[in-house]
Amino acid sequence: MQICRICVLNESFPGISFDGNGICNFCFRSKAKNDRVGLKARYQKKFADLIKEFRGKNSYDCLVAFSGGKDSTYTLDLMKNEYKLNVLAFSFNNWFQSETAINNINNVLAKIEVDHLTFLPSFLDFKKMINTSIAQDLYALKSLERATSVCTTCLSLIRFACLKIAIEKNIPFVVFGLSPGQAPVATSVFKTNTTMVRKMQDAILYPLHKHVGDDVNRYFLEERHFEKKDSFPYSINPLAFTVYDEEKIYQRIQEAGWQPPKDTDANSTNCLLNGFANQVHLEKHGFHPYAVEMAELVREGVLTREEAIRRLSEPADWKIVQEVKGKLGL
């Protein structure tokens, strides 16, 4: 199978083509490193200016989605200790957090001075939604280029839970720990609004509701939230405009009590579902759901091409996959 000579995208990826030198069209479209440096600086300044405007006006300056994984832990530390914000951390327990991730959440919270909320959805509801995401074609293929259908469902529940909390508590920033490969710089700082959020929500809620029913409604925004249009927060992805150095990230978060997991796959540091979801995605669509992220990290110089290929090639842990399938009743 042909693989781009610069990044890691191969010939199975939707819409890909190669020139005579074996370089893919996505690498040609990618901005040069110098352009990205300037773009990152502009968005970093934009966030700094917003902090000056909103800091201290409410009980919390920002809500951080905190999974216990590497990137969300570093983001939590960044918001509290570098930006000096008053942080409310929020964890969505999807019933498939690894034991290490749960321990990491507790260890980090013991060392970083933030308040914390955890939401544990009904297992039967969550199981229905995940099994439906596996069995049905809920989402357009374009939306699955960066994530599996399972992750799309789960991350959407997290995103809308964060929005609900931020709107209800008048928190100006909702912060996510997405890597530079997951969140383009151009989407790293933006103001949410009712039209945008309703459209995003409908794209997830409608297909889920069709197969699962009214039980899914409570996990999404209600009309009372949309009526508070002035309370809609900014969405912030700071790792997209921050220097992203995995070695330094690991060093910093381990100082905060975080430990590298040995109970997850190569592309997750917190979720047991991930390996199985990747396997289903590969079998159904023919390309790895982390390929886009890995390709962008290679272009950014964050990962070597060899390391990215290794992560994409590593098979799911058979024991974890069987455990997940058993829990889902598959």
C-alpha positions in Angstrom: 0.0 0.0 0.0 1.4 3.4 -1.0 2.2 5.8 1.9 3.0 9.4 1.5 6.8 10.0 1.6 6.3 13.1 3.9 3.4 12.2 6.2 1.7 8.8 7.0 -1.5 8.9 4.9 -1.8 5.9 2.7 -3.8 5.2 -0.5 -6.9 4.0 1.4 -7.6 7.5 2.8 -10.6 9.3 1.2 -9.7 11.8 -1.5 -6.0 11.2 -1.4 -3.7 11.4 -4.5 0.0 11.3 -5.0 2.4 13.2 -7.3 5.3 11.6 -9.2 7.5 11.9 -6.1 5.0 10.0 -3.8 3.9 13.1 -1.9 0.2 13.3 -1.1 -2.1 16.2 -2.0 -2.8 16.9 1.7 0.9 17.7 2.3 0.9 20.1 -0.7 -2.1 21.9 0.8 -0.6 22.1 4.3 0.8 25.5 5.3 4.5 25.9 5.6 5.9 25.7 9.2 6.8 29.5 9.1 3.2 30.3 8.2 1.9 28.1 11.0 4.2 29.8 13.6 2.7 33.2 12.7 -0.8 31.9 12.8 -0.3 30.3 16.2 1.0 33.6 17.6 -2.1 35.4 16.4 -4.4 33.0 18.1 -2.3 32.9 21.3 -2.6 36.7 21.4 -6.4 36.5 20.8 -6.8 34.2 23.8 -4.6 36.4 25.9 -6.7 39.4 25.0 -9.9 37.5 25.9 -8.5 36.5 29.3 -7.9 40.2 30.1 -11.5 40.9 29.2 -13.2 38.0 31.1 -10.9 37.0 33.9 -12.5 37.2 37.4 -15.9 38.3 36.2 -17.6 35.0 37.3 -16.9 32.2 39.8 -14.9 30.3 37.2 -12.9 31.6 34.3 -12.9 28.4 32.4 -14.2 24.8 32.3 -11.6 22.3 31.3 -12.6 18.9 29.9 -10.4 16.6 31.9 -10.2 12.9 30.9 -7.1 12.0 32.8 -5.2 11.5 29.5 -1.9 13.1 28.6 -3.2 16.1 26.7 -6.1 17.0 28.9 -3.9 16.8 32.0 -1.3 19.1 30.4 -4.1 21.5 29.3 -5.5 21.6 32.9 -2.0 22.5 34.2 -1.6 25.1 31.5 -4.8 26.9 32.3 -4.2 26.9 36.1 -0.5 27.4 36.4 0.5 29.3 33.3 -2.6 31.3 32.5 -3.5 31.6 36.2 -7.2 31.1 35.6 -9.8 30.0 38.1 -10.6 26.5 36.7 -13.5 24.1 37.0 -12.4 20.7 35.8 -15.0 18.4 34.3 -14.7 14.6 33.7 -17.1 12.5 31.7 -16.8 9.0 33.0 -17.8 6.9 30.0 -17.6 3.5 32.0 -14.5 2.6 30.0 -11.8 4.8 31.7 -8.7 2.8 32.3 -7.7 2.2 35.9 -4.6 4.2 35.4 -6.6 7.2 34.1 -8.9 7.1 37.1 -5.8 7.1 39.4 -4.2 9.9 37.3 -7.3 12.1 37.7 -7.2 11.7 41.5 -3.4 12.2 41.7 -3.4 15.3 39.6 -6.4 16.9 41.4 -4.5 16.4 44.6 -1.7 18.6 43.3 -3.4 21.1 41.1 -5.7 23.5 42.9 -9.0 23.3 40.9 -12.6 22.3 41.6 -13.9 19.2 39.9 -17.1 17.8 38.6 -17.6 14.2 37.3 -20.6 13.1 35.3 -21.4 9.4 35.1 -24.2 8.7 32.5 -26.5 5.8 32.7 -24.6 2.7 31.6 -27.6 1.3 29.7 -28.1 4.6 27.8 -24.4 4.9 27.0 -24.2 1.2 26.0 -27.1 1.7 23.6 -25.5 4.7 22.0 -22.1 3.0 21.6 -23.6 -0.2 20.2 -25.7 1.9 17.8 -22.6 3.8 16.7 -20.9 0.5 15.9 -23.8 -1.1 14.1 -25.3 1.9 12.2 -23.8 4.4 9.7 -24.8 7.4 11.8 -22.4 10.0 10.5 -21.1 11.2 7.2 -17.8 9.7 6.2 -16.2 13.1 6.0 -16.9 13.6 9.7 -15.2 10.2 10.4 -11.8 11.1 8.9 -10.5 12.3 12.3 -12.4 10.0 14.7 -14.3 6.8 14.9 -18.1 6.8 15.1 -17.7 5.6 18.7 -15.4 8.5 19.6 -17.7 10.9 17.6 -20.6 9.9 19.8 -18.7 10.0 23.1 -16.8 13.2 22.4 -20.0 14.9 21.4 -21.7 13.9 24.7 -18.7 15.5 26.5 -18.7 18.6 24.4 -22.4 19.3 24.9 -22.2 18.5 28.6 -19.4 21.1 28.8 -21.5 23.6 27.0 -24.5 23.0 29.3 -22.4 23.6 32.4 -20.7 26.7 31.0 -24.0 28.2 30.0 -25.7 27.5 33.3 -22.7 28.8 35.3 -21.8 31.7 33.0 -18.3 30.4 32.4 -16.7 32.3 29.5 -14.3 29.6 28.2 -14.7 25.9 27.6 -11.2 24.4 27.1 -10.4 21.1 25.4 -7.0 19.3 25.3 -7.0 18.4 21.6 -3.6 17.9 20.0 -2.4 20.1 17.1 -3.3 17.2 14.8 -6.9 17.0 16.2 -7.7 20.7 16.2 -6.5 23.1 13.4 -5.2 26.4 14.6 -8.0 28.2 12.8 -10.5 26.6 15.1 -8.5 27.0 18.3 -10.3 30.2 19.6 -13.9 30.9 18.6 -17.1 32.2 20.1 -19.9 29.6 20.1 -23.4 30.8 19.2 -26.9 29.4 19.1 -27.0 28.8 15.3 -23.6 27.0 15.2 -24.3 24.9 18.3 -27.8 23.9 17.2 -26.4 22.7 13.8 -23.6 20.8 15.5 -26.1 19.2 18.0 -28.6 18.2 15.4 -25.9 16.4 13.4 -25.4 14.1 16.4 -28.7 14.1 18.2 -31.0 13.3 15.3 -29.3 10.1 14.1 -28.9 8.9 17.7 -32.5 9.7 18.6 -33.7 7.8 15.5 -32.1 4.6 16.8 -32.0 5.0 20.6 -35.1 7.2 21.3 -35.9 9.9 23.8 -33.4 8.7 26.4 -30.6 10.6 24.5 -32.3 14.0 24.8 -31.1 14.7 28.3 -27.5 14.6 27.2 -27.9 17.5 24.9 -28.8 21.2 25.2 -32.4 22.1 25.8 -34.4 25.1 24.6 -33.7 26.9 27.9 -30.0 26.8 27.1 -30.5 28.2 23.6 -32.5 31.1 25.1 -29.4 32.2 27.0 -27.6 33.2 23.8 -25.5 35.8 25.7 -24.1 33.0 27.9 -22.6 30.9 25.2 -18.9 30.5 25.8 -15.7 30.7 23.8 -14.3 27.3 22.7 -10.6 27.1 23.3 -8.1 24.5 22.1 -4.8 25.8 23.5 -2.6 23.0 22.3 -3.2 24.1 18.8 -1.4 27.4 19.4 1.0 26.3 22.1 4.4 24.8 21.5 3.6 21.1 21.5 6.6 19.0 22.7 5.6 15.5 23.9 8.8 15.0 25.9 8.2 18.2 27.8 4.5 17.5 28.3 5.3 14.1 29.8 7.9 15.6 32.1 5.5 18.4 33.3 2.5 16.2 34.0 4.5 13.6 35.8 5.6 16.3 38.1 1.9 16.9 38.8 1.3 13.2 39.7 0.5 11.7 36.3 1.8 8.3 35.4 2.1 6.7 31.9 -0.6 4.0 31.4 0.2 0.4 30.5 -3.5 -0.5 30.2 -4.5 1.4 27.0 -3.6 1.3 23.3 -0.8 3.3 21.5 -3.2 6.1 20.6 -4.9 6.7 23.9 -3.7 7.4 27.4 -7.1 7.1 29.1 -9.8 5.1 27.3 -10.3 1.3 27.0 -12.9 1.8 24.2 -10.4 3.3 21.9 -8.6 0.2 20.6 -11.8 -1.6 19.8 -13.3 1.5 18.2 -10.2 1.8 16.0 -10.5 -1.8 15.0 -14.1 -1.5 13.9 -13.3 1.7 12.0 -10.5 0.1 10.1 -12.6 -2.9 9.1 -15.5 -0.7 8.0 -13.7 2.2 6.3 -10.2 0.9 5.5 -8.2 3.7 7.0 -7.0 4.4 10.5 -9.0 7.1 12.4 -5.8 8.5 13.9 -4.1 8.9 10.5 -5.0 12.5 10.0 -3.7 13.5 13.5 -0.5 11.5 13.1 0.1 13.0 9.6 -0.3 16.6 11.0 2.0 15.9 13.9 4.6 14.7 11.5 4.2 17.8 9.4 4.5 19.9 12.5 7.7 18.2 13.5 6.2 16.8 16.7 6.6 13.2 15.7 9.0 11.4 13.4 7.3 9.7 10.5 8.7 6.3 11.8 7.1 6.8 15.2 3.7 7.8 13.7 3.7 4.7 11.5 4.5 2.6 14.5 1.6 4.0 16.5 -0.8 3.5 13.6 0.5 -0.1 13.0 0.3 -1.3 16.6 -2.6 -3.7 16.9 -5.2 -3.4 19.5 -4.7 -5.3 22.8 -6.7 -8.5 22.3 -7.4 -8.8 26.0 -8.8 -5.2 26.3 -10.8 -5.7 23.1 -12.5 -8.8 24.5 -13.1 -7.1 27.8 -14.8 -4.1 26.0 -16.9 -6.4 23.8 -18.0 -8.3 26.8 -19.1 -5.2 28.6 -21.0 -4.0 25.6 -22.7 -7.4 25.2 -21.1 -8.1 21.8 
